[in-house]
């Protein structure tokens, strides 16, 4: 008898805990749905602002980089179709070409690793949503079924239908979120693998070029160059100019409207003495 009472008591505790988890589960599902919508917008923006600018013919670029003179290497890198971050990484290695071989290798690995970590973080968020969203959907399916089955036993069809609706809605929400994030994650992984392959090839070619210059004694710098820093500042300036141009374009109609509302002033006439625009079209 005591065992039955204890089992019933523990069952009531578990029931209370599971029912208390329903509201947080729904909140988290809504958050993941919002994240899936954000991922759709972010990958569209990434395709417009970044992917379409990645236009590099690697064999031609590597050949040009390998054949370029020391002073022409920055120009070859800047004129390539690589991403701006990749250009900055290559220019950084070129700026510090005076470093010994082991130090140059460590710098190259550090720059490549930084790009890999960046892409891994972005892809990791998609992977988390793909794995967690269906789990939350399954929890949202199972939690309401207990009260629904109990309602069925008492003949409460309204309670049963409400529980089933919640169970189906959470399942659909979790699976839809996982599908969206899975597709976007797959697209991004393909892009990022393409980026990293191009960066690895360019880094290997540039490192070999620096090794050849060091062996030939053509590296005479005593201080690092500033090609990477200057190019990064140039890119930031271009982005700031583009944002300013967008703001001006958005506010241009308002400026035109304000300018058209100002009355024309004849030479020698003050603004106060200029004729005011009549509100009635019949006047004048």
Steps between C-alpha positions, in 0.01 A plus 500: 500500500778737591675419172188589302466829688864584443474414133191717462669787682811479281281478190322819603838674541609391152167612356537844655856530370406394147204736486716783630740440211232556235506881513883527485499246218257709294700817572821334383327371188383852418857623551634235262236591242614862525859381457402304188344814352815690592710234324297542182562874501866464595582253224329724244708796621812282502434396142455862391781660698760223501440194285442689176833681552691172521606477137849364476651264245740319728738355236545842337530677835753252639705523182498880515591494869786259443641701207455847653791711613522592866358849454216369281373237746267741690345615172442140387332418831282812502386451143407135554142388550560381854300625795628809678581298814707260295684786332579651841633163621725461195623858527575443868727207415664713231552789744681268744707316237810608691417250775702177520357192333346343812346829613356557153349152506345567841354830376354332194341225708360755742333701225355190333383367837324829575298467180416137579384593849284779363328271252468221756316732740249603235442142385488379860201720578312344210595151619374580850163609365477189280556272801313684775186616315366147430567405863295795617231406253493145636475631856215727396331198348527268797433741785139590403409140413487400868226748591333427165474127572373579850238731347397222262443273799261752654325574172644851469537514122576872503801443726614211282479703181688791659782269610524339156514839329789610721679170440471529122593868492820447698597205282453696181685802641799292607527311172455813287772682693734204465438474124567871439818501710618173342468636146663831590779321687565277199523800267732682738729201544541473124584870481741487793680193366548686174635803686741296711628303201576823318667651807713191565619493139580871499681478833711206384595680179583823680704317763701325231550833325631656822729201556643544150556871559666430833729243340592745223572772755238739359333568836673808638227642725583569862146602595165346399308666219152648543328358193244300702422787736466749215275269301280428803464874561414548133229234520353658813501838327321356198236342722448826690470691173245249370293529818511879474396478134207276595390747766519787253304301243230423755471860617530656152122510433446684829774748413342563161162558661647746749687683224185530289309644795748787544387807297735638241668824600586758238839672508499773763182370659494355850333176591251681721388726210467212255140412407366211707352199327126522497308217656201569272568418135241762397708781650792661331 
